[in-house]
Amino acid sequence: MGWLLALAAVLVALVVLVVVSVQRVVDDGGARRGAAGQPTTAVCPAEDNGEPEPQPPDGRVHAGKLSYSRLGPPWSTPMPETGVAFGKGVLIQSVEIERSPNQRWLAAVLLGELVAGDGFFSPRDGAAIVVRCVSGTFYGNSAVTRDDQVDHAMTVDGHDAWVIESQLGFQVPGIRATSERLIVVVVDTGTGTSGLFYASIPENAPQLLQPARQALGSLTVDG
């Protein structure tokens, strides 16, 4: 009987060890990524917004290791922006397109350091997660349609990057615009860091799309 009890105890210990080991494998990989290779946890992890760094007087907007040529009027001066998940030290230049009693609708260009989050294994993964976050949270309770126009690798100043350009459709109460062009670029800036360039241009301000593209075209990796 003593040997049987001892054997039973060993078997229970082995079962517990196997269960714990399998759970660690799932938590370390499988739980974060579905069959299609997309993260399956929260759409937007908690924000980690640090203060933007002081801007040198060189006519450029700097955030993390990225910078672009500053846009002139009607674009605003670069201002800190704290509502971007994954973004740290984010700066925004914007143009107000519409105003309702409860909200302002902007054309925007943002730049920031990309805080590594669940699922950030490459610029491609990072860009995909940011677009999912934007389309899932930036438009309130409105359903958002997404038509990707561009989704491919690129380089920025010799660094690996990924760009997704998408036409988003929506119906936001009090806002006349029903779609806008979204541009997201994630850049591997080296030594385990990434940078984020983001632009959103409402359909009723098409003249602002070209300046946003010019800002993207002037993007460089500094330092």
N, C-alpha and C positions, 0 to 999 in steps of 0.2 A: 504493500500500500504506500509506503514511504517513497519508493522509487516511482510509482505512478504519479503521486502528487508532485514530485520534483520534475518529472517529465512534462506534466501539464503546465507547471509554472514556466518552464523553458519555452514551451510552445506559445503561451500567452505573450511572453516577452518578445518572441520573434515576430508575432503578428503585430504587436504595437510598434516595433521597430520598422517593419515594412510599411505600415500605414503612415507613420511619421515621415519616412523617407519619400514615399510617393507624394505626400502632401507638400513637402519642400520642393520637389521637382515641379509640381503644378504651380505653386506660389512663385517660384523663381522664373517660370517661363510660360507654361501653357495657360495659366490663368490670365496672363496679360495679353495674349494674342489669340484671336479666333482662327478658324480654319482658313479664312481668306487673308490672314496676316495683318488684320486690323486690331487695334487695342479694343478690349471688351470691358474695360473699367469705365469710370466716369468720363463724360465727354470732355470736360474741362477740369483738370486738377486745380488745387488751390493756387491762388495767385501768389507771387513772390516778387513784389515790385520794389526794387531799390530806387534810390534817388538818382536821377540822371547826373552824369559827370559834368563838370564845368566845360563849356563850349569854347574852344579856341577861336580867335577871330580870323578864321580862314575862309569864310563864306560857305562852310559845309556844316551839315548836321551830323553829330557823332553820337553813337550809342554802342557800348561794348567795343568791339574791334571793327565795326562797320561805320561807314560814313557815305553821304551823298551830297551833291551840290544843292544847297538850300534853294527852295522855291521862292520866287518873289510874289508880289501882290497879283491876284487877290488872296493868295494863301497866307494864313496867319504866321506869326513868328513861332518857332518851335516851342512847344509847351509840354510839361510832364503829363503823362497819361497812365493812370493806375488801373484801368479796366481791362487790361489785356492778359488773359491767362497765358502762362509760360513766359511772359515778357518781363524783363528786368531793366530798369533804367530807361524806360520807353519814352521817346519824344514823338509828338504828333504835330504835323502841319495840316490845317484844315480850312475848308471854305463852307460856310453855312449855306445850304441849298433851300431848306424849308424850315419853318418853325410852326409848331402847333402849341396849344395851351400846355401840353405836358412834356414836350420833347423838341429837340433840335435834330435835324437830319443833315449830316455832313458828308462832303467829299473829304477823304482823309488819306494821308500818307504817314505811316508810322515806321519807326526804326527802333530796334531794341536788341538786347542780348537775350538769347533764347535759353531759358532755364530748363535744364534736362529734367524731363518728367517721365512718367510711366510709358514706356514704348518708344522713347527716342533712341533709336539705334543707328539712324542715318539721316541725312538731309531729306531723303524721300519720305521716311516715316514721320519726321517732324513736320514737314509740309502737309502731309495728309491729316495728321492730328489737328493741326491749327485750323485747317479748312473745316474739318468736322466741328470743331469747337465754335468757330465763327457762325456757321450755318445753323448750329444747334442752339445758340444762346443769344446772339446779338439782335434778334428780331422778335423778342418777347414771345408771345404765345402763337404767333403767326406761323403757319406751315411754310416751309422754304423749299423751292425746287432748285435743283443744281444741274447745270449743263457745263461740264468741263470742256474748255476749248484748248487748253495747253496742259500737259502733264508729262514733263520730261526732265532729264538731267541737263545741267548747264554748268558753266564755271563763272566765278566772279573773282576777277583779279588773280586768276590762277588757282583758286580754291574750289573744291567740289561744292555744288549747290543743286537744289531742286526747285523748280518753279511749277506752280499750279495756277492757272488762270481760268476762272469760272464765271458764268453768267448766272446770278442768283435771282430767283423770282419770289415775290412775297406780296402780301396784302396787310399793311400795317395801318390800323385805324388812325385817321388824321393826317396821313402822309400820302401825297399824290404819286410819288415814285412807286413803281411796282417791280422794279428790277434794278440791279446794279452790277458792275463789273468788279470782280474781286481778283486781286493779284497777291499771291503769297510766295515768297522766296525764302528758303532756309539755306544758310551758308555755313559750311564747316570752316570755322575761323582758326582751327588748329588748337593743339594742346587741350583737347577735350571740351572746347567751347564752340557754340554756334551762335549765329546772328539771324535776326528776323527782319525782313522787309515786307511791309503789308500796305496795300492800297485798296480803297473801295471808292468807286465813282458811280453815283446814281445816274440812271438813264436820262434824267432831265438836266444833266450838266455834262453833256458829252465833250464840251470844249476843255474839260479838266483832265480827260484821259491822257492826252498827249503829254502834258507836264508830268503826270505820274510816271509815264513810261520814260521820260527824260531823266527823272530822278533815279529810276531803276538802272538806266543805262550808265549813270555816273557813279554807281555803287562801287566802293573799293573796300579792301580789307587793310586796316592800318595796324602797324605795330607787328 
